[in-house]
Amino acid sequence: VQGADGRGHKLLIPWLDMFNHRASSPHRLAGRTDGMLRVLAGAPVGAGEQVEIVYGTSGTSNAEFLGHYGFLDPAAAAADEALLRAHPHARPLLKQTALADDEAVLAA
C-alpha cells in the first residue's frame, strides 16, 4: 500500500492475507493508494467458492513472488525473461548449478 511517505509498503493484513494468488483470477485487490483496501469481484462468486486474487501485475517476476510472498508462479515466465534481459550477466550464473543441485542444498 502507499504510505504517508508516498512510498509503497508490503503489509500483512488480517483477513486479506487469507486470499491465495492466481494469475488468471478475475478478482482484484483495490485501495492500495486510498487506504480503503477491498477485494473487488470480477466475476460472480458462488457460496463456498474459493476467491483468489492477483498478487502483483503481469510484470511481477518469480524473484519478486519468492522474495515477497514465498512462492513461485509458473505464469510469471514472461516477467522472468524480462528480468533476465535486463540483467544479462545473471544468465551464466544461473547455469552454474542444475535444479537437482539446488534441491539438494535446500534439502540439507
Residue, then its C-alpha position, 0 to 999 in steps of 0.5 A: v500500500q502507499g504510505a504517508d511517505g508516498r512510498g509503497h509498503k508490503l503489509l500483512i493484513p488480517w483477513l486479506d492475507m487469507f486470499n491465495h494468488r492466481a494469475s488468471s483470477p478475475h478478482r482484484l485487490a483495490g485501495r492500495t493508494d486510498g487506504m480503503l483496501r477491498v477485494l473487488a469481484g470480477a466475476p460472480v462468486g458462488a457460496g463456498e467458492q474459493v476467491e483468489i486474487v492477483y498478487g502483483t501485475s503481469g510484470t511481477s517476476n518469480a524473484e519478486f513472488l519468492g522474495h515477497y510472498g514465498f512462492l513461485d508462479p509458473a505464469a510469471a515466465a514472461a516477467d522472468e525473461a524480462l528480468l533476465r534481459a535486463h540483467p544479462h550477466a545473471r544468465p551464466l550464473l544461473k547455469q552454474t548449478a542444475l535444479a537437482d543441485d539446488e534441491a539438494v542444498l535446500a534439502a540439507 
